[in-house]
Amino acid sequence: MIENEDNTISELLADITTMIGDFPKALKRRAALVQATGKDPDLVGKLINAADTMRDSGNLYITWARHFAALAEGNTDARSDEDETEDFDV
């Protein structure tokens, strides 16, 4: 039962990591499309800033999620010494 729950937590963490990484990339792609059409330069800037903000927030979120996943697996000494800042490079 516990092993099954560990697998669930690991799978969810992997899914969340993928989605959080993909979101800022999608915002940047949309910004590029808007820029290519020449429609709204203000929107382009807002989308790029949003992508950067979401990437940075995502890095923080994933760091905490990994910490809590480690705790859930019984690692009571869980801490994150890893640098997550490059995980979602867009």
Biopython code that builds the backbone (N, CA, C, O; Angstrom):
import numpy as np
from Bio.PDB.StructureBuilder import StructureBuilder

atoms = [
    (1, "MET", "N", (0.823, -1.195, 0.000)),
    (1, "MET", "CA", (0.000, 0.000, 0.000)),
    (1, "MET", "C", (0.868, 1.259, 0.000)),
    (1, "MET", "O", (0.634, 2.163, -0.802)),
    (2, "ILE", "N", (1.868, 1.333, 0.888)),
    (2, "ILE", "CA", (2.738, 2.506, 0.943)),
    (2, "ILE", "C", (3.545, 2.632, -0.344)),
    (2, "ILE", "O", (3.729, 3.736, -0.858)),
    (3, "GLU", "N", (4.029, 1.501, -0.866)),
    (3, "GLU", "CA", (4.804, 1.542, -2.102)),
    (3, "GLU", "C", (3.948, 2.074, -3.259)),
    (3, "GLU", "O", (4.430, 2.835, -4.098)),
    (4, "ASN", "N", (2.689, 1.669, -3.291)),
    (4, "ASN", "CA", (1.774, 2.155, -4.308)),
    (4, "ASN", "C", (1.578, 3.666, -4.195)),
    (4, "ASN", "O", (1.534, 4.376, -5.199)),
    (5, "GLU", "N", (1.461, 4.142, -2.962)),
    (5, "GLU", "CA", (1.295, 5.584, -2.733)),
    (5, "GLU", "C", (2.569, 6.331, -3.126)),
    (5, "GLU", "O", (2.497, 7.428, -3.682)),
    (6, "ASP", "N", (3.748, 5.741, -2.839)),
    (6, "ASP", "CA", (5.011, 6.349, -3.261)),
    (6, "ASP", "C", (5.050, 6.492, -4.775)),
    (6, "ASP", "O", (5.491, 7.515, -5.297)),
    (7, "ASN", "N", (4.585, 5.457, -5.482)),
    (7, "ASN", "CA", (4.543, 5.525, -6.943)),
    (7, "ASN", "C", (3.607, 6.627, -7.415)),
    (7, "ASN", "O", (3.917, 7.353, -8.360)),
    (8, "THR", "N", (2.463, 6.749, -6.756)),
    (8, "THR", "CA", (1.498, 7.790, -7.112)),
    (8, "THR", "C", (2.121, 9.167, -6.929)),
    (8, "THR", "O", (2.004, 10.025, -7.805)),
    (9, "ILE", "N", (2.775, 9.381, -5.806)),
    (9, "ILE", "CA", (3.410, 10.677, -5.536)),
    (9, "ILE", "C", (4.492, 10.963, -6.575)),
    (9, "ILE", "O", (4.577, 12.079, -7.088)),
    (10, "SER", "N", (5.306, 9.978, -6.883)),
    (10, "SER", "CA", (6.362, 10.160, -7.886)),
    (10, "SER", "C", (5.782, 10.465, -9.259)),
    (10, "SER", "O", (6.288, 11.331, -9.973)),
    (11, "GLU", "N", (4.726, 9.759, -9.627)),
    (11, "GLU", "CA", (4.089, 9.995, -10.929)),
    (11, "GLU", "C", (3.472, 11.388, -10.990)),
    (11, "GLU", "O", (3.609, 12.087, -11.994)),
    (12, "LEU", "N", (2.799, 11.786, -9.926)),
    (12, "LEU", "CA", (2.204, 13.120, -9.899)),
    (12, "LEU", "C", (3.274, 14.204, -9.960)),
    (12, "LEU", "O", (3.108, 15.209, -10.652)),
    (13, "LEU", "N", (4.363, 13.999, -9.241)),
    (13, "LEU", "CA", (5.457, 14.957, -9.264)),
    (13, "LEU", "C", (6.033, 15.089, -10.676)),
    (13, "LEU", "O", (6.331, 16.193, -11.130)),
    (14, "ALA", "N", (6.185, 13.964, -11.359)),
    (14, "ALA", "CA", (6.678, 13.996, -12.745)),
    (14, "ALA", "C", (5.699, 14.743, -13.652)),
    (14, "ALA", "O", (6.114, 15.538, -14.496)),
    (15, "ASP", "N", (4.410, 14.488, -13.479)),
    (15, "ASP", "CA", (3.394, 15.172, -14.290)),
    (15, "ASP", "C", (3.403, 16.675, -14.028)),
    (15, "ASP", "O", (3.365, 17.476, -14.962)),
    (16, "ILE", "N", (3.452, 17.045, -12.771)),
    (16, "ILE", "CA", (3.457, 18.464, -12.393)),
    (16, "ILE", "C", (4.703, 19.148, -12.951)),
    (16, "ILE", "O", (4.625, 20.259, -13.476)),
    (17, "THR", "N", (5.840, 18.488, -12.835)),
    (17, "THR", "CA", (7.092, 19.056, -13.342)),
    (17, "THR", "C", (7.000, 19.314, -14.845)),
    (17, "THR", "O", (7.437, 20.358, -15.329)),
    (18, "THR", "N", (6.435, 18.369, -15.570)),
    (18, "THR", "CA", (6.278, 18.531, -17.016)),
    (18, "THR", "C", (5.359, 19.705, -17.333)),
    (18, "THR", "O", (5.686, 20.550, -18.166)),
    (19, "MET", "N", (4.220, 19.753, -16.672)),
    (19, "MET", "CA", (3.259, 20.817, -16.957)),
    (19, "MET", "C", (3.802, 22.195, -16.581)),
    (19, "MET", "O", (3.643, 23.161, -17.327)),
    (20, "ILE", "N", (4.436, 22.272, -15.434)),
    (20, "ILE", "CA", (4.984, 23.556, -15.002)),
    (20, "ILE", "C", (6.108, 23.997, -15.941)),
    (20, "ILE", "O", (6.291, 25.192, -16.171)),
    (21, "GLY", "N", (6.850, 23.052, -16.475)),
    (21, "GLY", "CA", (7.898, 23.385, -17.435)),
    (21, "GLY", "C", (7.354, 23.780, -18.794)),
    (21, "GLY", "O", (7.925, 24.634, -19.472)),
    (22, "ASP", "N", (6.253, 23.164, -19.195)),
    (22, "ASP", "CA", (5.676, 23.429, -20.511)),
    (22, "ASP", "C", (4.930, 24.762, -20.574)),
    (22, "ASP", "O", (4.887, 25.401, -21.625)),
    (23, "PHE", "N", (4.349, 25.178, -19.465)),
    (23, "PHE", "CA", (3.509, 26.380, -19.476)),
    (23, "PHE", "C", (4.266, 27.640, -19.901)),
    (23, "PHE", "O", (3.801, 28.339, -20.801)),
    (24, "PRO", "N", (5.418, 27.959, -19.291)),
    (24, "PRO", "CA", (6.117, 29.172, -19.736)),
    (24, "PRO", "C", (6.591, 29.075, -21.188)),
    (24, "PRO", "O", (6.645, 30.081, -21.895)),
    (25, "LYS", "N", (6.928, 27.879, -21.622)),
    (25, "LYS", "CA", (7.333, 27.698, -23.021)),
    (25, "LYS", "C", (6.175, 28.009, -23.957)),
    (25, "LYS", "O", (6.362, 28.623, -25.007)),
    (26, "ALA", "N", (4.974, 27.580, -23.570)),
    (26, "ALA", "CA", (3.783, 27.867, -24.378)),
    (26, "ALA", "C", (3.503, 29.374, -24.417)),
    (26, "ALA", "O", (3.119, 29.909, -25.457)),
    (27, "LEU", "N", (3.693, 30.046, -23.295)),
    (27, "LEU", "CA", (3.500, 31.497, -23.272)),
    (27, "LEU", "C", (4.493, 32.194, -24.201)),
    (27, "LEU", "O", (4.133, 33.138, -24.904)),
    (28, "LYS", "N", (5.733, 31.730, -24.201)),
    (28, "LYS", "CA", (6.741, 32.331, -25.094)),
    (28, "LYS", "C", (6.409, 32.061, -26.563)),
    (28, "LYS", "O", (6.597, 32.929, -27.415)),
    (29, "ARG", "N", (5.918, 30.863, -26.853)),
    (29, "ARG", "CA", (5.512, 30.568, -28.238)),
    (29, "ARG", "C", (4.372, 31.487, -28.664)),
    (29, "ARG", "O", (4.364, 32.006, -29.780)),
    (30, "ARG", "N", (3.405, 31.684, -27.761)),
    (30, "ARG", "CA", (2.286, 32.572, -28.075)),
    (30, "ARG", "C", (2.790, 33.998, -28.288)),
    (30, "ARG", "O", (2.326, 34.688, -29.196)),
    (31, "ALA", "N", (3.725, 34.439, -27.469)),
    (31, "ALA", "CA", (4.297, 35.781, -27.629)),
    (31, "ALA", "C", (4.954, 35.906, -29.004)),
    (31, "ALA", "O", (4.817, 36.932, -29.670)),
    (32, "ALA", "N", (5.663, 34.870, -29.423)),
    (32, "ALA", "CA", (6.312, 34.897, -30.736)),
    (32, "ALA", "C", (5.279, 34.972, -31.858)),
    (32, "ALA", "O", (5.483, 35.675, -32.848)),
    (33, "LEU", "N", (4.173, 34.249, -31.704)),
    (33, "LEU", "CA", (3.108, 34.303, -32.709)),
    (33, "LEU", "C", (2.475, 35.686, -32.779)),
    (33, "LEU", "O", (2.239, 36.215, -33.865)),
    (34, "VAL", "N", (2.203, 36.264, -31.625)),
    (34, "VAL", "CA", (1.608, 37.604, -31.586)),
    (34, "VAL", "C", (2.579, 38.604, -32.211)),
    (34, "VAL", "O", (2.172, 39.484, -32.971)),
    (35, "GLN", "N", (3.860, 38.463, -31.886)),
    (35, "GLN", "CA", (4.860, 39.367, -32.448)),
    (35, "GLN", "C", (4.954, 39.201, -33.969)),
    (35, "GLN", "O", (5.084, 40.183, -34.699)),
    (36, "ALA", "N", (4.888, 37.962, -34.434)),
    (36, "ALA", "CA", (4.979, 37.697, -35.872)),
    (36, "ALA", "C", (3.810, 38.327, -36.646)),
    (36, "ALA", "O", (3.965, 38.729, -37.799)),
    (37, "THR", "N", (2.662, 38.404, -36.008)),
    (37, "THR", "CA", (1.508, 39.008, -36.675)),
    (37, "THR", "C", (1.539, 40.532, -36.590)),
    (37, "THR", "O", (0.805, 41.220, -37.299)),
    (38, "GLY", "N", (2.404, 41.050, -35.707)),
    (38, "GLY", "CA", (2.523, 42.494, -35.550)),
    (38, "GLY", "C", (1.335, 43.145, -34.882)),
    (38, "GLY", "O", (1.133, 44.353, -35.009)),
    (39, "LYS", "N", (0.543, 42.354, -34.167)),
    (39, "LYS", "CA", (-0.711, 42.868, -33.608)),
    (39, "LYS", "C", (-0.526, 43.748, -32.377)),
    (39, "LYS", "O", (-0.816, 44.943, -32.430)),
    (40, "ASP", "N", (-0.058, 43.191, -31.290)),
    (40, "ASP", "CA", (-0.086, 43.904, -30.010)),
    (40, "ASP", "C", (1.260, 43.790, -29.301)),
    (40, "ASP", "O", (1.490, 42.829, -28.568)),
    (41, "PRO", "N", (2.156, 44.762, -29.511)),
    (41, "PRO", "CA", (3.479, 44.689, -28.885)),
    (41, "PRO", "C", (3.411, 44.686, -27.350)),
    (41, "PRO", "O", (4.266, 44.088, -26.696)),
    (42, "ASP", "N", (2.412, 45.341, -26.781)),
    (42, "ASP", "CA", (2.274, 45.323, -25.321)),
    (42, "ASP", "C", (1.972, 43.910, -24.821)),
    (42, "ASP", "O", (2.491, 43.482, -23.790)),
    (43, "LEU", "N", (1.135, 43.198, -25.557)),
    (43, "LEU", "CA", (0.799, 41.828, -25.178)),
    (43, "LEU", "C", (2.036, 40.934, -25.251)),
    (43, "LEU", "O", (2.227, 40.062, -24.403)),
    (44, "VAL", "N", (2.869, 41.151, -26.259)),
    (44, "VAL", "CA", (4.103, 40.366, -26.392)),
    (44, "VAL", "C", (4.942, 40.519, -25.129)),
    (44, "VAL", "O", (5.395, 39.526, -24.560)),
    (45, "GLY", "N", (5.148, 41.738, -24.697)),
    (45, "GLY", "CA", (5.938, 41.989, -23.485)),
    (45, "GLY", "C", (5.318, 41.368, -22.250)),
    (45, "GLY", "O", (6.019, 40.801, -21.412)),
    (46, "LYS", "N", (4.008, 41.477, -22.140)),
    (46, "LYS", "CA", (3.315, 40.895, -20.988)),
    (46, "LYS", "C", (3.456, 39.373, -20.973)),
    (46, "LYS", "O", (3.670, 38.776, -19.918)),
    (47, "LEU", "N", (3.336, 38.753, -22.135)),
    (47, "LEU", "CA", (3.456, 37.290, -22.203)),
    (47, "LEU", "C", (4.872, 36.827, -21.887)),
    (47, "LEU", "O", (5.057, 35.809, -21.220)),
    (48, "ILE", "N", (5.867, 37.562, -22.358)),
    (48, "ILE", "CA", (7.252, 37.205, -22.055)),
    (48, "ILE", "C", (7.524, 37.351, -20.566)),
    (48, "ILE", "O", (8.150, 36.483, -19.958)),
    (49, "ASN", "N", (7.054, 38.451, -19.973)),
    (49, "ASN", "CA", (7.217, 38.631, -18.523)),
    (49, "ASN", "C", (6.472, 37.547, -17.751)),
    (49, "ASN", "O", (6.975, 37.028, -16.755)),
    (50, "ALA", "N", (5.282, 37.212, -18.213)),
    (50, "ALA", "CA", (4.507, 36.155, -17.549)),
    (50, "ALA", "C", (5.241, 34.825, -17.631)),
    (50, "ALA", "O", (5.267, 34.071, -16.658)),
    (51, "ALA", "N", (5.833, 34.530, -18.775)),
    (51, "ALA", "CA", (6.578, 33.277, -18.931)),
    (51, "ALA", "C", (7.751, 33.231, -17.956)),
    (51, "ALA", "O", (7.995, 32.204, -17.323)),
    (52, "ASP", "N", (8.472, 34.335, -17.836)),
    (52, "ASP", "CA", (9.605, 34.384, -16.907)),
    (52, "ASP", "C", (9.139, 34.212, -15.460)),
    (52, "ASP", "O", (9.759, 33.491, -14.678)),
    (53, "THR", "N", (8.050, 34.878, -15.119)),
    (53, "THR", "CA", (7.505, 34.776, -13.761)),
    (53, "THR", "C", (7.044, 33.354, -13.463)),
    (53, "THR", "O", (7.330, 32.812, -12.395)),
    (54, "MET", "N", (6.334, 32.757, -14.406)),
    (54, "MET", "CA", (5.833, 31.394, -14.201)),
    (54, "MET", "C", (6.990, 30.394, -14.125)),
    (54, "MET", "O", (6.927, 29.441, -13.349)),
    (55, "ARG", "N", (8.038, 30.597, -14.914)),
    (55, "ARG", "CA", (9.204, 29.715, -14.847)),
    (55, "ARG", "C", (9.839, 29.792, -13.457)),
    (55, "ARG", "O", (10.123, 28.767, -12.837)),
    (56, "ASP", "N", (10.058, 31.014, -12.979)),
    (56, "ASP", "CA", (10.676, 31.188, -11.671)),
    (56, "ASP", "C", (9.795, 30.635, -10.558)),
    (56, "ASP", "O", (10.288, 29.963, -9.652)),
    (57, "SER", "N", (8.507, 30.912, -10.621)),
    (57, "SER", "CA", (7.573, 30.385, -9.623)),
    (57, "SER", "C", (7.522, 28.864, -9.691)),
    (57, "SER", "O", (7.462, 28.188, -8.664)),
    (58, "GLY", "N", (7.545, 28.337, -10.901)),
    (58, "GLY", "CA", (7.537, 26.888, -11.083)),
    (58, "GLY", "C", (8.752, 26.229, -10.463)),
    (58, "GLY", "O", (8.645, 25.169, -9.847)),
    (59, "ASN", "N", (9.917, 26.864, -10.626)),
    (59, "ASN", "CA", (11.135, 26.321, -10.013)),
    (59, "ASN", "C", (10.977, 26.211, -8.502)),
    (59, "ASN", "O", (11.346, 25.202, -7.901)),
    (60, "LEU", "N", (10.432, 27.243, -7.904)),
    (60, "LEU", "CA", (10.215, 27.243, -6.456)),
    (60, "LEU", "C", (9.208, 26.172, -6.060)),
    (60, "LEU", "O", (9.427, 25.428, -5.104)),
    (61, "TYR", "N", (8.119, 26.099, -6.788)),
    (61, "TYR", "CA", (7.075, 25.115, -6.499)),
    (61, "TYR", "C", (7.622, 23.691, -6.580)),
    (61, "TYR", "O", (7.370, 22.873, -5.695)),
    (62, "ILE", "N", (8.366, 23.400, -7.636)),
    (62, "ILE", "CA", (8.914, 22.050, -7.813)),
    (62, "ILE", "C", (9.933, 21.725, -6.736)),
    (62, "ILE", "O", (9.997, 20.584, -6.278)),
    (63, "THR", "N", (10.722, 22.692, -6.324)),
    (63, "THR", "CA", (11.675, 22.455, -5.235)),
    (63, "THR", "C", (10.939, 22.010, -3.973)),
    (63, "THR", "O", (11.331, 21.040, -3.325)),
    (64, "TRP", "N", (9.868, 22.731, -3.633)),
    (64, "TRP", "CA", (9.077, 22.350, -2.453)),
    (64, "TRP", "C", (8.370, 21.016, -2.662)),
    (64, "TRP", "O", (8.314, 20.201, -1.741)),
    (65, "ALA", "N", (7.836, 20.780, -3.842)),
    (65, "ALA", "CA", (7.145, 19.515, -4.119)),
    (65, "ALA", "C", (8.106, 18.332, -3.964)),
    (65, "ALA", "O", (7.736, 17.302, -3.401)),
    (66, "ARG", "N", (9.322, 18.477, -4.458)),
    (66, "ARG", "CA", (10.320, 17.402, -4.302)),
    (66, "ARG", "C", (10.664, 17.175, -2.831)),
    (66, "ARG", "O", (10.846, 16.042, -2.386)),
    (67, "HIS", "N", (10.749, 18.268, -2.096)),
    (67, "HIS", "CA", (11.022, 18.167, -0.658)),
    (67, "HIS", "C", (9.920, 17.383, 0.046)),
    (67, "HIS", "O", (10.196, 16.470, 0.824)),
    (68, "PHE", "N", (8.673, 17.746, -0.232)),
    (68, "PHE", "CA", (7.553, 17.067, 0.419)),
    (68, "PHE", "C", (7.403, 15.636, -0.062)),
    (68, "PHE", "O", (6.997, 14.772, 0.715)),
    (69, "ALA", "N", (7.715, 15.362, -1.306)),
    (69, "ALA", "CA", (7.680, 13.988, -1.809)),
    (69, "ALA", "C", (8.712, 13.136, -1.077)),
    (69, "ALA", "O", (8.441, 11.991, -0.717)),
    (70, "ALA", "N", (9.891, 13.700, -0.860)),
    (70, "ALA", "CA", (10.923, 12.973, -0.118)),
    (70, "ALA", "C", (10.468, 12.704, 1.316)),
    (70, "ALA", "O", (10.689, 11.616, 1.847)),
    (71, "LEU", "N", (9.838, 13.689, 1.934)),
    (71, "LEU", "CA", (9.303, 13.481, 3.288)),
    (71, "LEU", "C", (8.257, 12.370, 3.285)),
    (71, "LEU", "O", (8.231, 11.528, 4.183)),
    (72, "ALA", "N", (7.398, 12.377, 2.273)),
    (72, "ALA", "CA", (6.338, 11.370, 2.183)),
    (72, "ALA", "C", (6.917, 9.968, 2.021)),
    (72, "ALA", "O", (6.298, 8.987, 2.434)),
    (73, "GLU", "N", (8.098, 9.872, 1.422)),
    (73, "GLU", "CA", (8.749, 8.574, 1.249)),
    (73, "GLU", "C", (9.531, 8.151, 2.482)),
    (73, "GLU", "O", (10.183, 7.107, 2.490)),
    (74, "GLY", "N", (9.458, 8.974, 3.529)),
    (74, "GLY", "CA", (10.102, 8.603, 4.779)),
    (74, "GLY", "C", (11.468, 9.215, 4.992)),
    (74, "GLY", "O", (12.135, 8.906, 5.980)),
    (75, "ASN", "N", (11.887, 10.059, 4.106)),
    (75, "ASN", "CA", (13.173, 10.730, 4.259)),
    (75, "ASN", "C", (12.953, 11.959, 5.135)),
    (75, "ASN", "O", (12.659, 13.043, 4.631)),
    (76, "THR", "N", (13.097, 11.787, 6.445)),
    (76, "THR", "CA", (12.825, 12.877, 7.380)),
    (76, "THR", "C", (13.924, 13.927, 7.370)),
    (76, "THR", "O", (13.769, 14.997, 7.958)),
    (77, "ASP", "N", (15.018, 13.632, 6.714)),
    (77, "ASP", "CA", (16.117, 14.575, 6.587)),
    (77, "ASP", "C", (16.062, 15.281, 5.236)),
    (77, "ASP", "O", (17.057, 15.847, 4.784)),
    (78, "ALA", "N", (14.897, 15.244, 4.597)),
    (78, "ALA", "CA", (14.770, 15.768, 3.239)),
    (78, "ALA", "C", (15.080, 17.250, 3.194)),
    (78, "ALA", "O", (14.551, 18.051, 3.964)),
    (79, "ARG", "N", (15.940, 17.573, 2.282)),
    (79, "ARG", "CA", (16.251, 18.955, 2.000)),
    (79, "ARG", "C", (16.726, 19.006, 0.572)),
    (79, "ARG", "O", (17.174, 18.000, 0.021)),
    (80, "SER", "N", (16.634, 20.144, -0.015)),
    (80, "SER", "CA", (17.008, 20.271, -1.408)),
    (80, "SER", "C", (18.251, 21.125, -1.524)),
    (80, "SER", "O", (18.216, 22.334, -1.294)),
    (81, "ASP", "N", (19.354, 20.483, -1.883)),
    (81, "ASP", "CA", (20.582, 21.212, -2.151)),
    (81, "ASP", "C", (20.755, 21.439, -3.646)),
    (81, "ASP", "O", (21.701, 22.092, -4.087)),
    (82, "GLU", "N", (19.821, 20.887, -4.416)),
    (82, "GLU", "CA", (19.927, 21.010, -5.861)),
    (82, "GLU", "C", (19.466, 22.387, -6.311)),
    (82, "GLU", "O", (18.567, 22.986, -5.720)),
    (83, "ASP", "N", (20.094, 22.869, -7.359)),
    (83, "ASP", "CA", (19.689, 24.132, -7.958)),
    (83, "ASP", "C", (18.658, 23.833, -9.025)),
    (83, "ASP", "O", (18.968, 23.211, -10.040)),
    (84, "GLU", "N", (17.436, 24.274, -8.799)),
    (84, "GLU", "CA", (16.340, 24.002, -9.717)),
    (84, "GLU", "C", (16.205, 25.080, -10.784)),
    (84, "GLU", "O", (15.347, 24.961, -11.658)),
    (85, "THR", "N", (17.014, 26.115, -10.742)),
    (85, "THR", "CA", (16.784, 27.270, -11.594)),
    (85, "THR", "C", (16.904, 26.975, -13.081)),
    (85, "THR", "O", (16.388, 27.741, -13.895)),
    (86, "GLU", "N", (17.559, 25.907, -13.452)),
    (86, "GLU", "CA", (17.711, 25.588, -14.867)),
    (86, "GLU", "C", (16.680, 24.595, -15.360)),
    (86, "GLU", "O", (16.662, 24.276, -16.549)),
    (87, "ASP", "N", (15.816, 24.093, -14.481)),
    (87, "ASP", "CA", (14.861, 23.044, -14.861)),
    (87, "ASP", "C", (13.917, 23.460, -15.968)),
    (87, "ASP", "O", (13.522, 22.632, -16.789)),
    (88, "PHE", "N", (13.549, 24.732, -16.004)),
    (88, "PHE", "CA", (12.522, 25.175, -16.936)),
    (88, "PHE", "C", (13.036, 26.256, -17.864)),
    (88, "PHE", "O", (12.326, 27.218, -18.158)),
    (89, "ASP", "N", (14.247, 26.104, -18.319)),
    (89, "ASP", "CA", (14.850, 27.104, -19.192)),
    (89, "ASP", "C", (14.016, 27.247, -20.455)),
    (89, "ASP", "O", (13.821, 26.291, -21.205)),
    (90, "VAL", "N", (13.531, 28.453, -20.672)),
    (90, "VAL", "CA", (12.747, 28.738, -21.884)),
    (90, "VAL", "C", (13.387, 29.838, -22.686)),
    (90, "VAL", "O", (12.872, 30.214, -23.739)),
]
sb = StructureBuilder()
sb.init_structure("model")
sb.init_model(0)
sb.init_chain("A")
sb.init_seg("    ")
for serial, (resi, resn, name, xyz) in enumerate(atoms, 1):
    if name == "N":
        sb.init_residue(resn, " ", resi, " ")
    sb.init_atom(name, np.array(xyz, "f"), 0.0, 1.0, " ", f" {name:<3s}", serial, name[0])
structure = sb.get_structure()
